[in-house]
């Protein structure tokens, strides 16, 4: 499946809140969406997530179901077209669920 990166504002969320959100992501995973990695800075109120999903529309709808929205210009969703692995620029491997 294609990879995606999303960014989110998480004002006022504590480490425990983020841990609960990550748990919800894992519980809600299905054949169309899976969470790869979550990076967070609670002091600046930012969350960056890496996903595998069938497509961006499905991922956005899945995020809404988890009460996470893409709002405004400071939050976004990006398809990962290329990534670096061991210093090489490559097309991400795509796993079928």
C-alpha positions as CSV (number, residue, x, y, z in Angstrom):
1,X,0.0,0.0,0.0
2,X,1.1,3.6,-0.6
3,X,2.8,5.5,2.3
4,X,1.6,8.8,3.6
5,X,2.8,11.4,6.1
6,X,0.4,13.7,8.0
7,X,1.0,16.5,10.5
8,X,-1.4,17.6,13.2
9,X,-1.7,20.3,15.9
10,X,-2.1,18.7,19.3
11,X,-2.4,21.7,21.6
12,X,-2.8,20.8,25.3
13,X,-2.2,17.0,24.7
14,X,-0.1,15.3,27.3
15,X,2.2,12.3,26.8
16,X,-0.6,10.1,28.2
17,X,-3.1,11.7,25.7
18,X,-0.8,10.9,22.8
19,X,-0.3,7.4,24.0
20,X,-4.1,6.9,24.1
21,X,-4.3,8.3,20.6
22,X,-1.6,5.9,19.4
23,X,-3.4,3.0,21.0
24,X,-6.6,4.1,19.2
25,X,-4.7,4.1,15.9
26,X,-3.5,0.6,16.5
27,X,-7.0,-0.7,17.5
28,X,-8.6,0.9,14.5
29,X,-6.1,-0.4,11.9
30,X,-7.7,-2.5,9.1
31,X,-6.9,-3.8,5.7
32,X,-7.1,-0.2,4.3
33,X,-5.1,1.8,6.9
34,X,-2.2,1.0,9.2
35,X,0.0,3.3,11.4
36,X,3.7,2.9,10.8
37,X,5.2,5.6,13.2
38,X,4.1,8.5,15.3
39,X,6.5,11.4,16.2
40,X,5.4,13.9,18.7
41,X,6.5,17.1,20.5
42,X,4.0,18.0,23.1
43,X,5.9,21.3,24.0
44,X,5.4,22.7,20.5
45,X,2.0,20.9,20.1
46,X,2.9,19.0,16.9
47,X,2.3,15.4,15.8
48,X,3.8,13.8,12.7
49,X,2.5,10.4,11.6
50,X,3.5,7.9,9.0
51,X,0.9,5.6,7.4
52,X,0.2,3.0,4.9
53,X,-3.2,3.3,3.3
54,X,-5.1,2.4,0.1
55,X,-5.4,6.1,-0.8
56,X,-5.6,9.5,0.8
57,X,-9.4,9.7,0.8
58,X,-9.6,6.5,2.8
59,X,-6.9,7.7,5.2
60,X,-8.6,11.1,5.8
61,X,-12.0,9.4,6.5
62,X,-10.3,6.9,8.8
63,X,-8.5,9.8,10.7
64,X,-11.9,11.5,11.1
65,X,-13.3,8.3,12.6
66,X,-10.4,8.5,15.1
67,X,-11.3,12.2,15.8
68,X,-8.2,13.5,14.0
69,X,-8.9,16.1,11.3
70,X,-6.7,17.8,8.7
71,X,-7.5,21.5,9.5
72,X,-6.0,24.7,8.1
73,X,-2.7,25.2,6.3
74,X,-0.6,24.0,9.3
75,X,-1.9,20.5,9.0
76,X,-1.4,18.4,5.9
77,X,-1.3,14.9,4.3
78,X,1.4,14.0,1.8
79,X,1.9,10.9,-0.3
80,X,5.4,9.6,0.0
81,X,6.6,9.3,-3.6
82,X,10.3,8.7,-2.7
83,X,12.2,8.0,0.5
84,X,15.8,7.6,1.4
85,X,17.1,4.2,2.5
86,X,20.8,3.7,3.3
87,X,21.6,7.0,1.5
88,X,19.7,6.0,-1.7
89,X,16.5,7.7,-3.0
90,X,14.0,4.9,-3.7
91,X,10.3,4.3,-4.3
92,X,8.8,3.1,-1.0
93,X,8.1,-0.6,-0.9
94,X,4.3,-1.2,-1.0
95,X,2.8,-4.0,1.0
96,X,-0.6,-5.5,0.2
97,X,-2.6,-6.2,3.3
